[in-house]
Amino acid sequence: MSEKTVFERRDKINYYLDLAEIVSERATCIRRHFGAVIVKDDEVISTGYVGAPRGRANCNELGYCMREKLKVPRGERYELCRSVHAEANAIISASRSELLGSTLYLVGKEARTGTYVEKAMPCSMCKRLIINAGIKDVYVRDTKDDYRVIDVNEWVENDESLEGVFGY
């Protein structure tokens, strides 16, 4: 007679966040590794990680980050960053019809320590892309099992760009 193995099945939200975390392992940023997974109707439609545009040198190949060299605070001056963010890469890899009403799962880890990015949040530019893509909700991982859920409509109703808010 064989023993029955008892295991606890991973909840679906953390399953998709786990996938985003695996995707983040492809990141080439030397500061933070982010991974994004977009899901619609319980099917993964797109993934993305942070890295330089195709054909350009990545920060891990160059050995430096311009924003870090200039001591730019977190959440500011992303035009100086040579990378395309995970959320943006996931969005540009899917069609708008697939994105409408979808959910984005986002995980960020500090490149040097492997710890989760504290209070991770899409930057203001990625928020705009998420809004225009028609994504409904964003789940952001805080710990291996804990996460926050953001109703994208809140970003429309509470437009921080009108208040000149920097960073996150």
OpenMM code with the backbone's topology and positions (N, CA, C; nanometers):
from openmm import Vec3, app, unit

residues = "MET SER GLU LYS THR VAL PHE GLU ARG ARG ASP LYS ILE ASN TYR TYR LEU ASP LEU ALA GLU ILE VAL SER GLU ARG ALA THR CYS ILE ARG ARG HIS PHE GLY ALA VAL ILE VAL LYS ASP ASP GLU VAL ILE SER THR GLY TYR VAL GLY ALA PRO ARG GLY ARG ALA ASN CYS ASN GLU LEU GLY TYR CYS MET ARG GLU LYS LEU LYS VAL PRO ARG GLY GLU ARG TYR GLU LEU CYS ARG SER VAL HIS ALA GLU ALA ASN ALA ILE ILE SER ALA SER ARG SER GLU LEU LEU GLY SER THR LEU TYR LEU VAL GLY LYS GLU ALA ARG THR GLY THR TYR VAL GLU LYS ALA MET PRO CYS SER MET CYS LYS ARG LEU ILE ILE ASN ALA GLY ILE LYS ASP VAL TYR VAL ARG ASP THR LYS ASP ASP TYR ARG VAL ILE ASP VAL ASN GLU TRP VAL GLU ASN ASP GLU SER LEU GLU GLY VAL PHE GLY TYR".split()
positions = [
    Vec3(0.0836, -0.1178, 0.0000),
    Vec3(0.0000, 0.0000, 0.0000),
    Vec3(0.0884, 0.1245, 0.0000),
    Vec3(0.0590, 0.2186, -0.0874),
    Vec3(0.1406, 0.3397, -0.0968),
    Vec3(0.0877, 0.4491, -0.0049),
    Vec3(0.1803, 0.5341, 0.0378),
    Vec3(0.1410, 0.6470, 0.1220),
    Vec3(0.0854, 0.7577, 0.0352),
    Vec3(-0.0169, 0.8223, 0.0854),
    Vec3(-0.0744, 0.9354, 0.0139),
    Vec3(0.0020, 1.0611, 0.0555),
    Vec3(0.0524, 1.1337, -0.0424),
    Vec3(0.1229, 1.2578, -0.0151),
    Vec3(0.0209, 1.3696, -0.0007),
    Vec3(0.0300, 1.4381, 0.1119),
    Vec3(-0.0608, 1.5498, 0.1365),
    Vec3(0.0179, 1.6786, 0.1158),
    Vec3(-0.0358, 1.7648, 0.0357),
    Vec3(0.0286, 1.8933, 0.0144),
    Vec3(-0.0788, 1.9989, -0.0001),
    Vec3(-0.0358, 2.1201, 0.0282),
    Vec3(-0.1274, 2.2326, 0.0176),
    Vec3(-0.1075, 2.2965, -0.1191),
    Vec3(-0.2153, 2.3123, -0.1912),
    Vec3(-0.2085, 2.3716, -0.3240),
    Vec3(-0.1925, 2.5232, -0.3120),
    Vec3(-0.1030, 2.5797, -0.3920),
    Vec3(-0.0769, 2.7233, -0.3918),
    Vec3(-0.2009, 2.7964, -0.4422),
    Vec3(-0.2395, 2.9053, -0.3737),
    Vec3(-0.3539, 2.9837, -0.4208),
    Vec3(-0.3187, 3.0461, -0.5556),
    Vec3(-0.4202, 3.0751, -0.6347),
    Vec3(-0.4008, 3.1191, -0.7727),
    Vec3(-0.3264, 3.2528, -0.7824),
    Vec3(-0.3561, 3.3465, -0.6944),
    Vec3(-0.2886, 3.4762, -0.7010),
    Vec3(-0.1393, 3.4591, -0.6778),
    Vec3(-0.1020, 3.3851, -0.5752),
    Vec3(0.0401, 3.3634, -0.5494),
    Vec3(0.1057, 3.2773, -0.6570),
    Vec3(0.0285, 3.1900, -0.7203),
    Vec3(0.0800, 3.1127, -0.8339),
    Vec3(0.1243, 3.2083, -0.9446),
    Vec3(0.0391, 3.3050, -0.9809),
    Vec3(0.0754, 3.4004, -1.0857),
    Vec3(0.1879, 3.4935, -1.0394),
    Vec3(0.1891, 3.5298, -0.9121),
    Vec3(0.2999, 3.6099, -0.8595),
    Vec3(0.4294, 3.5289, -0.8607),
    Vec3(0.4214, 3.3987, -0.8341),
    Vec3(0.5401, 3.3122, -0.8440),
    Vec3(0.5940, 3.3110, -0.9868),
    Vec3(0.5033, 3.3059, -1.0844),
    Vec3(0.5467, 3.3116, -1.2246),
    Vec3(0.6174, 3.4438, -1.2538),
    Vec3(0.5608, 3.5551, -1.2044),
    Vec3(0.6230, 3.6858, -1.2245),
    Vec3(0.7616, 3.6899, -1.1589),
    Vec3(0.7742, 3.6254, -1.0452),
    Vec3(0.9036, 3.6215, -0.9768),
    Vec3(1.0067, 3.5441, -1.0593),
    Vec3(0.9655, 3.4343, -1.1195),
    Vec3(1.0554, 3.3576, -1.2071),
    Vec3(1.0944, 3.4422, -1.3288),
    Vec3(0.9973, 3.5127, -1.3868),
    Vec3(1.0244, 3.6000, -1.5013),
    Vec3(1.1283, 3.7056, -1.4626),
    Vec3(1.1211, 3.7563, -1.3389),
    Vec3(1.2145, 3.8609, -1.2944),
    Vec3(1.3593, 3.8131, -1.2953),
    Vec3(1.3815, 3.6827, -1.2944),
    Vec3(1.5175, 3.6285, -1.2954),
    Vec3(1.5902, 3.6566, -1.4271),
    Vec3(1.5170, 3.6999, -1.5294),
    Vec3(1.5774, 3.7378, -1.6575),
    Vec3(1.6176, 3.8859, -1.6600),
    Vec3(1.5818, 3.9609, -1.5569),
    Vec3(1.6094, 4.1045, -1.5528),
    Vec3(1.7588, 4.1329, -1.5638),
    Vec3(1.7911, 4.2477, -1.6250),
    Vec3(1.9311, 4.2848, -1.6443),
    Vec3(1.9691, 4.4124, -1.5697),
    Vec3(1.8753, 4.4697, -1.4949),
    Vec3(1.9018, 4.5886, -1.4146),
    Vec3(1.9910, 4.5495, -1.2970),
    Vec3(2.0856, 4.6355, -1.2636),
    Vec3(2.1740, 4.6028, -1.1510),
    Vec3(2.1194, 4.6542, -1.0182),
    Vec3(2.0045, 4.7227, -1.0217),
    Vec3(1.9430, 4.7733, -0.8985),
    Vec3(1.8262, 4.6858, -0.8532),
    Vec3(1.7299, 4.6664, -0.9453),
    Vec3(1.6087, 4.5928, -0.9089),
    Vec3(1.5663, 4.4999, -1.0211),
    Vec3(1.5257, 4.3810, -0.9828),
    Vec3(1.4758, 4.2829, -1.0787),
    Vec3(1.3245, 4.2757, -1.0665),
    Vec3(1.2550, 4.3208, -1.1694),
    Vec3(1.1096, 4.3141, -1.1718),
    Vec3(1.0653, 4.2178, -1.2805),
    Vec3(0.9567, 4.1471, -1.2507),
    Vec3(0.8926, 4.0598, -1.3477),
    Vec3(0.7439, 4.0863, -1.3456),
    Vec3(0.6814, 4.0790, -1.4620),
    Vec3(0.5376, 4.1023, -1.4738),
    Vec3(0.4749, 3.9906, -1.5558),
    Vec3(0.3551, 3.9518, -1.5153),
    Vec3(0.2769, 3.8530, -1.5884),
    Vec3(0.1372, 3.9115, -1.6039),
    Vec3(0.0850, 3.9059, -1.7255),
    Vec3(-0.0510, 3.9526, -1.7506),
    Vec3(-0.1383, 3.8315, -1.7796),
    Vec3(-0.2524, 3.8282, -1.7083),
    Vec3(-0.3432, 3.7137, -1.7159),
    Vec3(-0.4830, 3.7636, -1.7501),
    Vec3(-0.5487, 3.6892, -1.8375),
    Vec3(-0.6889, 3.7182, -1.8692),
    Vec3(-0.7631, 3.5858, -1.8807),
    Vec3(-0.8785, 3.5803, -1.8180),
    Vec3(-0.9604, 3.4583, -1.8204),
    Vec3(-0.8788, 3.3354, -1.7800),
    Vec3(-0.7969, 3.3542, -1.6769),
    Vec3(-0.7169, 3.2464, -1.6201),
    Vec3(-0.6143, 3.1885, -1.7173),
    Vec3(-0.5673, 3.2715, -1.8088),
    Vec3(-0.4659, 3.2297, -1.9046),
    Vec3(-0.3582, 3.3369, -1.9127),
    Vec3(-0.2323, 3.2958, -1.9037),
    Vec3(-0.1216, 3.3898, -1.9171),
    Vec3(-0.1164, 3.4368, -2.0620),
    Vec3(-0.1218, 3.5688, -2.0810),
    Vec3(-0.1170, 3.6215, -2.2174),
    Vec3(0.0143, 3.6922, -2.2493),
    Vec3(0.0905, 3.7289, -2.1444),
    Vec3(0.2143, 3.8010, -2.1703),
    Vec3(0.3007, 3.8042, -2.0447),
    Vec3(0.4316, 3.8155, -2.0664),
    Vec3(0.5256, 3.8341, -1.9559),
    Vec3(0.6243, 3.9432, -1.9945),
    Vec3(0.6908, 3.9994, -1.8946),
    Vec3(0.7932, 4.0990, -1.9209),
    Vec3(0.8855, 4.1131, -1.8019),
    Vec3(1.0088, 4.1505, -1.8295),
    Vec3(1.1058, 4.1779, -1.7235),
    Vec3(1.1806, 4.3048, -1.7594),
    Vec3(1.2474, 4.3632, -1.6624),
    Vec3(1.3183, 4.4889, -1.6833),
    Vec3(1.4511, 4.4622, -1.7542),
    Vec3(1.4744, 4.5404, -1.8600),
    Vec3(1.5981, 4.5272, -1.9358),
    Vec3(1.6047, 4.6303, -2.0467),
    Vec3(1.7243, 4.6515, -2.0989),
    Vec3(1.7447, 4.7486, -2.2064),
    Vec3(1.6693, 4.7048, -2.3318),
    Vec3(1.6358, 4.8004, -2.4189),
    Vec3(1.5711, 4.7647, -2.5452),
    Vec3(1.6558, 4.6647, -2.6243),
    Vec3(1.5886, 4.5824, -2.7029),
    Vec3(1.6586, 4.4804, -2.7828),
    Vec3(1.7744, 4.5428, -2.8610),
    Vec3(1.8892, 4.4773, -2.8508),
    Vec3(2.0062, 4.5215, -2.9255),
    Vec3(2.0956, 4.6204, -2.8525),
    Vec3(2.0429, 4.6826, -2.7470),
    Vec3(2.1246, 4.7761, -2.6693),
    Vec3(2.1908, 4.7038, -2.5525),
    Vec3(2.3029, 4.7572, -2.5077),
    Vec3(2.3733, 4.6976, -2.3939),
    Vec3(2.2907, 4.7129, -2.2669),
    Vec3(2.2860, 4.6080, -2.1883),
    Vec3(2.2165, 4.6097, -2.0599),
    Vec3(2.3080, 4.6655, -1.9515),
    Vec3(2.2475, 4.7155, -1.8450),
    Vec3(2.3256, 4.7714, -1.7338),
    Vec3(2.4188, 4.6670, -1.6723),
    Vec3(2.3736, 4.5424, -1.6641),
    Vec3(2.4612, 4.4400, -1.6060),
    Vec3(2.5828, 4.4146, -1.6958),
    Vec3(2.5721, 4.4423, -1.8255),
    Vec3(2.6862, 4.4296, -1.9165),
    Vec3(2.7767, 4.5525, -1.9070),
    Vec3(2.7164, 4.6699, -1.8887),
    Vec3(2.7937, 4.7939, -1.8766),
    Vec3(2.8612, 4.8053, -1.7402),
    Vec3(2.7955, 4.7465, -1.6388),
    Vec3(2.8513, 4.7500, -1.5041),
    Vec3(2.8164, 4.8736, -1.4234),
    Vec3(2.7229, 4.9529, -1.4729),
    Vec3(2.6804, 5.0698, -1.3969),
    Vec3(2.5369, 5.1067, -1.4332),
    Vec3(2.4766, 5.1879, -1.3450),
    Vec3(2.3425, 5.2418, -1.3651),
    Vec3(2.3546, 5.3938, -1.3619),
    Vec3(2.3088, 5.4596, -1.4670),
    Vec3(2.3203, 5.6051, -1.4742),
    Vec3(2.2432, 5.6733, -1.3617),
    Vec3(2.1232, 5.6221, -1.3297),
    Vec3(2.0444, 5.6833, -1.2223),
    Vec3(2.1166, 5.6684, -1.0883),
    Vec3(2.1813, 5.5549, -1.0695),
    Vec3(2.2567, 5.5323, -0.9460),
    Vec3(2.3785, 5.6251, -0.9402),
    Vec3(2.4491, 5.6395, -1.0523),
    Vec3(2.5655, 5.7294, -1.0592),
    Vec3(2.5269, 5.8717, -1.0226),
    Vec3(2.4079, 5.9146, -1.0685),
    Vec3(2.3616, 6.0513, -1.0442),
    Vec3(2.2852, 6.0654, -0.9125),
    Vec3(2.2747, 5.9550, -0.8371),
    Vec3(2.2053, 5.9534, -0.7079),
    Vec3(2.0594, 6.0006, -0.7194),
    Vec3(1.9923, 5.9529, -0.8235),
    Vec3(1.8522, 5.9875, -0.8463),
    Vec3(1.7660, 5.9064, -0.7501),
    Vec3(1.6767, 5.9713, -0.6745),
    Vec3(1.5906, 5.8985, -0.5813),
    Vec3(1.4974, 5.8000, -0.6525),
    Vec3(1.4611, 5.6965, -0.5799),
    Vec3(1.3676, 5.5959, -0.6306),
    Vec3(1.2382, 5.6641, -0.6760),
    Vec3(1.1899, 5.6228, -0.7922),
    Vec3(1.0634, 5.6746, -0.8428),
    Vec3(1.0740, 5.8023, -0.9232),
    Vec3(1.1962, 5.8490, -0.9482),
    Vec3(1.2131, 5.9755, -1.0207),
    Vec3(1.3085, 5.9590, -1.1395),
    Vec3(1.2908, 6.0474, -1.2385),
    Vec3(1.3808, 6.0628, -1.3530),
    Vec3(1.4039, 5.9330, -1.4321),
    Vec3(1.2946, 5.8621, -1.4606),
    Vec3(1.3079, 5.7366, -1.5342),
    Vec3(1.3554, 5.7554, -1.6778),
    Vec3(1.3507, 5.8773, -1.7290),
    Vec3(1.4024, 5.8991, -1.8642),
    Vec3(1.5539, 5.8751, -1.8706),
    Vec3(1.6196, 5.8761, -1.7539),
    Vec3(1.7627, 5.8484, -1.7484),
    Vec3(1.7933, 5.6983, -1.7467),
    Vec3(1.6934, 5.6180, -1.7223),
    Vec3(1.7101, 5.4727, -1.7142),
    Vec3(1.7151, 5.4149, -1.8552),
    Vec3(1.8079, 5.3270, -1.8810),
    Vec3(1.8197, 5.2679, -2.0144),
    Vec3(1.7282, 5.1471, -2.0324),
    Vec3(1.6632, 5.1043, -1.9259),
    Vec3(1.5779, 4.9856, -1.9317),
    Vec3(1.4326, 5.0172, -1.9661),
    Vec3(1.3674, 4.9161, -2.0201),
    Vec3(1.2222, 4.9164, -2.0352),
    Vec3(1.1700, 4.8369, -1.9159),
    Vec3(1.0725, 4.8927, -1.8458),
    Vec3(1.0214, 4.8271, -1.7257),
    Vec3(0.9440, 4.6995, -1.7581),
    Vec3(0.9361, 4.6119, -1.6598),
    Vec3(0.8693, 4.4828, -1.6765),
    Vec3(0.7249, 4.4995, -1.7226),
    Vec3(0.6537, 4.5945, -1.6608),
    Vec3(0.5129, 4.6166, -1.6959),
    Vec3(0.5006, 4.6586, -1.8418),
    Vec3(0.5882, 4.7505, -1.8847),
    Vec3(0.5849, 4.7988, -2.0227),
    Vec3(0.6178, 4.6864, -2.1204),
    Vec3(0.7189, 4.6050, -2.0881),
    Vec3(0.7540, 4.4933, -2.1759),
    Vec3(0.6397, 4.3930, -2.1880),
    Vec3(0.5703, 4.3675, -2.0786),
    Vec3(0.4561, 4.2750, -2.0842),
    Vec3(0.3432, 4.3338, -2.1685),
    Vec3(0.3187, 4.4637, -2.1539),
    Vec3(0.2106, 4.5291, -2.2283),
    Vec3(0.2399, 4.5299, -2.3779),
    Vec3(0.3625, 4.5610, -2.4173),
    Vec3(0.3922, 4.5689, -2.5606),
    Vec3(0.3991, 4.4315, -2.6261),
    Vec3(0.3991, 4.3267, -2.5462),
    Vec3(0.4028, 4.1908, -2.6009),
    Vec3(0.2637, 4.1301, -2.6174),
    Vec3(0.1597, 4.2077, -2.5932),
    Vec3(0.0225, 4.1570, -2.6049),
    Vec3(-0.0608, 4.2548, -2.6867),
    Vec3(-0.1682, 4.2050, -2.7428),
    Vec3(-0.2587, 4.2930, -2.8176),
    Vec3(-0.3553, 4.3611, -2.7212),
    Vec3(-0.4039, 4.4765, -2.7606),
    Vec3(-0.4975, 4.5517, -2.6755),
    Vec3(-0.6221, 4.4688, -2.6451),
    Vec3(-0.6718, 4.3946, -2.7408),
    Vec3(-0.7923, 4.3148, -2.7165),
    Vec3(-0.7685, 4.2110, -2.6064),
    Vec3(-0.6465, 4.1591, -2.5980),
    Vec3(-0.6139, 4.0645, -2.4908),
    Vec3(-0.6002, 4.1356, -2.3563),
    Vec3(-0.5527, 4.2595, -2.3599),
    Vec3(-0.5258, 4.3337, -2.2368),
    Vec3(-0.6516, 4.3873, -2.1693),
    Vec3(-0.7546, 4.4173, -2.2460),
    Vec3(-0.8772, 4.4752, -2.1896),
    Vec3(-0.9366, 4.3844, -2.0827),
    Vec3(-0.9464, 4.4367, -1.9596),
    Vec3(-1.0037, 4.3610, -1.8486),
    Vec3(-0.9110, 4.2587, -1.7869),
    Vec3(-0.7832, 4.2627, -1.8240),
    Vec3(-0.6866, 4.1653, -1.7716),
    Vec3(-0.6340, 4.2070, -1.6347),
    Vec3(-0.5485, 4.1219, -1.5794),
    Vec3(-0.4841, 4.1461, -1.4501),
    Vec3(-0.3334, 4.1363, -1.4674),
    Vec3(-0.2614, 4.2305, -1.4077),
    Vec3(-0.1154, 4.2292, -1.4121),
    Vec3(-0.0623, 4.1898, -1.2746),
    Vec3(0.0309, 4.0962, -1.2716),
    Vec3(0.0970, 4.0501, -1.1489),
    Vec3(0.2411, 4.0989, -1.1549),
    Vec3(0.2867, 4.1646, -1.0483),
    Vec3(0.4173, 4.2295, -1.0472),
    Vec3(0.4983, 4.1903, -0.9242),
    Vec3(0.6230, 4.1529, -0.9479),
    Vec3(0.7147, 4.1192, -0.8378),
    Vec3(0.8466, 4.1907, -0.8620),
    Vec3(0.8981, 4.2542, -0.7553),
    Vec3(1.0279, 4.3200, -0.7625),
    Vec3(1.1180, 4.2730, -0.6510),
    Vec3(1.2448, 4.2490, -0.6849),
    Vec3(1.3443, 4.2101, -0.5854),
    Vec3(1.4670, 4.2994, -0.6012),
    Vec3(1.5283, 4.3301, -0.4888),
    Vec3(1.6531, 4.4060, -0.4900),
    Vec3(1.7610, 4.3163, -0.5512),
    Vec3(1.8311, 4.3672, -0.6529),
    Vec3(1.9300, 4.2853, -0.7239),
    Vec3(2.0448, 4.2407, -0.6339),
    Vec3(2.0860, 4.3266, -0.5427),
    Vec3(2.2036, 4.2954, -0.4606),
    Vec3(2.1734, 4.2043, -0.3422),
    Vec3(2.0492, 4.2080, -0.2917),
    Vec3(2.0171, 4.1305, -0.1708),
    Vec3(1.9169, 4.0178, -0.1950),
    Vec3(1.8402, 4.0281, -0.3017),
    Vec3(1.7372, 3.9278, -0.3283),
    Vec3(1.6114, 3.9461, -0.2447),
    Vec3(1.6060, 4.0533, -0.1661),
    Vec3(1.4861, 4.0787, -0.0859),
    Vec3(1.3808, 4.1470, -0.1731),
    Vec3(1.2551, 4.1323, -0.1335),
    Vec3(1.1476, 4.1959, -0.2091),
    Vec3(1.1580, 4.3470, -0.1969),
    Vec3(1.1298, 4.4169, -0.3067),
    Vec3(1.1310, 4.5622, -0.3064),
    Vec3(1.0206, 4.6097, -0.2125),
    Vec3(1.0593, 4.6908, -0.1154),
    Vec3(0.9639, 4.7412, -0.0173),
    Vec3(0.8665, 4.8386, -0.0832),
    Vec3(0.7384, 4.8147, -0.0615),
    Vec3(0.6315, 4.9004, -0.1156),
    Vec3(0.6445, 4.9200, -0.2663),
    Vec3(0.6764, 4.8122, -0.3371),
    Vec3(0.6894, 4.8193, -0.4829),
    Vec3(0.5593, 4.8693, -0.5445),
    Vec3(0.5738, 4.9442, -0.6521),
    Vec3(0.4589, 5.0033, -0.7204),
    Vec3(0.5039, 5.0385, -0.8615),
    Vec3(0.4176, 5.0253, -0.9612),
    Vec3(0.4560, 5.0726, -1.0942),
    Vec3(0.4879, 5.2223, -1.0896),
    Vec3(0.5856, 5.2638, -1.1685),
    Vec3(0.6205, 5.4055, -1.1760),
    Vec3(0.5073, 5.4810, -1.2455),
    Vec3(0.5145, 5.6120, -1.2459),
    Vec3(0.4071, 5.6932, -1.3041),
    Vec3(0.3900, 5.6665, -1.4534),
    Vec3(0.4997, 5.6414, -1.5241),
    Vec3(0.4886, 5.6126, -1.6673),
    Vec3(0.4217, 5.4775, -1.6907),
    Vec3(0.4583, 5.3776, -1.6117),
    Vec3(0.3969, 5.2450, -1.6269),
    Vec3(0.2498, 5.2484, -1.5861),
    Vec3(0.2165, 5.3298, -1.4853),
    Vec3(0.0752, 5.3450, -1.4486),
    Vec3(-0.0052, 5.3934, -1.5684),
    Vec3(0.0484, 5.4892, -1.6415),
    Vec3(-0.0215, 5.5413, -1.7598),
    Vec3(-0.0402, 5.4330, -1.8648),
    Vec3(0.0626, 5.3524, -1.8856),
    Vec3(0.0530, 5.2426, -1.9823),
    Vec3(-0.0513, 5.1404, -1.9383),
    Vec3(-0.0515, 5.1082, -1.8094),
    Vec3(-0.1472, 5.0113, -1.7550),
    Vec3(-0.2899, 5.0625, -1.7727),
    Vec3(-0.3105, 5.1900, -1.7432),
    Vec3(-0.4434, 5.2508, -1.7591),
    Vec3(-0.4872, 5.2417, -1.9054),
    Vec3(-0.4019, 5.2873, -1.9971),
    Vec3(-0.4391, 5.2894, -2.1385),
    Vec3(-0.4515, 5.1504, -2.1994),
    Vec3(-0.3826, 5.0529, -2.1437),
    Vec3(-0.3923, 4.9160, -2.1947),
    Vec3(-0.5266, 4.8528, -2.1596),
    Vec3(-0.5971, 4.9103, -2.0620),
    Vec3(-0.7256, 4.8542, -2.0218),
    Vec3(-0.7141, 4.7452, -1.9170),
    Vec3(-0.5985, 4.7392, -1.8506),
    Vec3(-0.5794, 4.6412, -1.7428),
    Vec3(-0.6661, 4.6832, -1.6251),
    Vec3(-0.7320, 4.5858, -1.5634),
    Vec3(-0.8302, 4.6134, -1.4573),
    Vec3(-0.7681, 4.6192, -1.3180),
    Vec3(-0.6834, 4.5235, -1.2864),
    Vec3(-0.6245, 4.5125, -1.1527),
    Vec3(-0.4751, 4.4836, -1.1622),
    Vec3(-0.4016, 4.5274, -1.0592),
    Vec3(-0.2592, 4.4977, -1.0472),
    Vec3(-0.2363, 4.4365, -0.9092),
    Vec3(-0.1725, 4.3209, -0.9058),
    Vec3(-0.1326, 4.2558, -0.7801),
    Vec3(0.0176, 4.2745, -0.7659),
    Vec3(0.0607, 4.3222, -0.6485),
    Vec3(0.2021, 4.3476, -0.6227),
    Vec3(0.2442, 4.2660, -0.5012),
    Vec3(0.3493, 4.1879, -0.5174),
    Vec3(0.3984, 4.1025, -0.4083),
    Vec3(0.4780, 4.1847, -0.3076),
    Vec3(0.4478, 4.1618, -0.1781),
    Vec3(0.5223, 4.2231, -0.0679),
    Vec3(0.6142, 4.1220, 0.0008),
    Vec3(0.5667, 3.9983, 0.0161),
    Vec3(0.6454, 3.8877, 0.0720),
    Vec3(0.6111, 3.7645, -0.0103),
    Vec3(0.6714, 3.6527, 0.0214),
    Vec3(0.6463, 3.5295, -0.0550),
    Vec3(0.4976, 3.4932, -0.0585),
    Vec3(0.4219, 3.5323, 0.0438),
    Vec3(0.2799, 3.4960, 0.0493),
    Vec3(0.1852, 3.6146, 0.0572),
    Vec3(0.2378, 3.7352, 0.0768),
    Vec3(0.1528, 3.8529, 0.0938),
    Vec3(0.1641, 3.9451, -0.0274),
    Vec3(0.0539, 4.0088, -0.0582),
    Vec3(0.0477, 4.0966, -0.1741),
    Vec3(-0.0581, 4.2031, -0.1521),
    Vec3(-0.0524, 4.3042, -0.2384),
    Vec3(-0.1542, 4.4094, -0.2415),
    Vec3(-0.2256, 4.4007, -0.3751),
    Vec3(-0.3522, 4.4377, -0.3754),
    Vec3(-0.4257, 4.4455, -0.5017),
    Vec3(-0.4669, 4.5904, -0.5244),
    Vec3(-0.4462, 4.6368, -0.6458),
    Vec3(-0.4771, 4.7746, -0.6810),
    Vec3(-0.5811, 4.7735, -0.7924),
    Vec3(-0.6892, 4.8432, -0.7701),
    Vec3(-0.7895, 4.8655, -0.8733),
    Vec3(-0.7365, 4.9793, -0.9599),
    Vec3(-0.7061, 4.9521, -1.0853),
    Vec3(-0.6451, 5.0516, -1.1737),
    Vec3(-0.7316, 5.1768, -1.1848),
    Vec3(-0.8606, 5.1617, -1.1703),
    Vec3(-0.9497, 5.2773, -1.1767),
    Vec3(-0.9151, 5.3813, -1.0687),
    Vec3(-0.8561, 5.3359, -0.9567),
    Vec3(-0.8122, 5.4295, -0.8513),
    Vec3(-0.7065, 5.5256, -0.9041),
    Vec3(-0.6201, 5.4784, -0.9953),
    Vec3(-0.5168, 5.5643, -1.0529),
    Vec3(-0.5788, 5.6686, -1.1450),
    Vec3(-0.6933, 5.6342, -1.2037),
    Vec3(-0.7622, 5.7301, -1.2897),
    Vec3(-0.8295, 5.8359, -1.2031),
    Vec3(-0.8988, 5.7906, -1.0994),
    Vec3(-0.9736, 5.8813, -1.0117),
    Vec3(-0.8826, 5.9666, -0.9242),
    Vec3(-0.7684, 5.9129, -0.8816),
    Vec3(-0.6738, 5.9840, -0.7947),
    Vec3(-0.5457, 6.0093, -0.8728),
    Vec3(-0.5501, 6.1057, -0.9619),
    Vec3(-0.4404, 6.1355, -1.0541),
    Vec3(-0.3299, 6.2129, -0.9823),
    Vec3(-0.2251, 6.1409, -0.9392),
    Vec3(-0.1167, 6.2060, -0.8652),
    Vec3(-0.0389, 6.3049, -0.9507),
    Vec3(-0.0474, 6.2927, -1.0828),
    Vec3(0.0277, 6.3850, -1.1693),
    Vec3(-0.0257, 6.5280, -1.1578),
    Vec3(-0.1500, 6.5436, -1.1137),
    Vec3(-0.2055, 6.6772, -1.0957),
    Vec3(-0.1510, 6.7445, -0.9705),
    Vec3(-0.0950, 6.6637, -0.8800),
    Vec3(-0.0425, 6.7168, -0.7545),
    Vec3(0.1092, 6.7302, -0.7558),
    Vec3(0.1735, 6.6888, -0.8649),
    Vec3(0.3199, 6.6977, -0.8735),
    Vec3(0.3912, 6.6024, -0.7807),
    Vec3(0.3297, 6.4873, -0.7520),
    Vec3(0.3896, 6.3874, -0.6630),
    Vec3(0.5048, 6.3175, -0.7340),
    Vec3(0.6180, 6.3032, -0.6653),
    Vec3(0.7337, 6.2334, -0.7188),
    Vec3(0.7536, 6.1036, -0.6423),
    Vec3(0.8130, 6.0071, -0.7109),
    Vec3(0.8481, 5.8807, -0.6460),
    Vec3(0.7267, 5.8022, -0.6031),
    Vec3(0.7531, 5.7025, -0.5240),
    Vec3(0.6469, 5.6177, -0.4691),
    Vec3(0.6963, 5.5498, -0.3455),
] * unit.nanometer
topology = app.Topology()
chain = topology.addChain("A")
for resn in residues:
    res = topology.addResidue(resn, chain)
    for name in ("N", "CA", "C"):
        topology.addAtom(name, app.Element.getBySymbol(name[0]), res)
